[in-house]
Amino acid sequence: MTAIVDCPVCARKTEFSPANRWRPFCSERCKMIDLGQWASGSYVIPGDPPDPEQPSDAPAPPPRDRN
């Protein structure tokens, strides 16, 4: 049985299978819209911005107490 999912961009029902080359999107258009949203910064993963003073290969500091 093939899963039917909502396209993350337009919510159109689409097949989530190897037969759908754009999965989980319904089309190349929706895939490119989503990519553009990431590239423009519209989607943001929450978290603290990186510390420019800390080298990227250094271990991460312990989490801060948020209370």
C-alpha positions in Angstrom: 0.0 0.0 0.0 1.3 3.4 -1.0 1.2 6.3 1.5 -0.7 9.4 0.5 0.6 12.6 2.1 -0.2 16.3 2.0 2.3 18.3 0.0 4.2 20.5 2.6 3.7 23.6 0.3 0.3 23.4 -1.2 -1.4 20.6 0.9 -2.4 18.7 -2.3 -2.7 15.0 -1.7 0.4 13.2 -3.3 1.8 9.7 -3.4 4.8 9.1 -1.2 6.6 6.5 -3.2 9.6 6.1 -5.6 7.1 6.7 -8.4 6.8 10.3 -7.3 10.2 11.9 -8.1 9.3 15.1 -6.1 8.2 13.4 -2.9 7.2 14.6 -0.4 6.2 17.4 -2.7 3.5 17.1 -5.4 5.6 18.8 -8.1 8.9 20.4 -9.0 7.3 23.8 -8.5 6.4 23.0 -4.8 9.9 21.6 -4.3 11.5 24.8 -5.6 9.2 27.0 -3.6 10.3 25.1 -0.4 14.0 25.4 -1.4 13.5 29.1 -1.9 11.9 29.5 1.5 15.0 27.9 3.1 17.4 29.9 1.0 15.7 33.2 1.9 15.8 32.5 5.6 12.0 32.2 6.0 12.4 28.9 7.8 14.5 29.0 11.0 15.6 26.3 13.3 15.3 27.6 16.8 18.5 27.9 18.9 21.2 30.3 19.9 23.3 31.8 17.1 26.8 30.5 16.8 29.5 32.3 18.9 32.0 33.8 16.4 34.7 33.5 19.1 34.4 29.8 19.3 35.9 27.6 16.5 33.4 25.4 14.8 35.2 22.2 15.6 35.3 23.0 19.4 32.9 21.0 21.6 29.7 22.7 22.3 29.3 24.4 25.7 26.8 22.9 28.1 23.2 24.1 27.8 22.3 27.2 29.7 19.7 27.0 32.5 16.6 28.8 30.9 14.7 29.3 34.2 
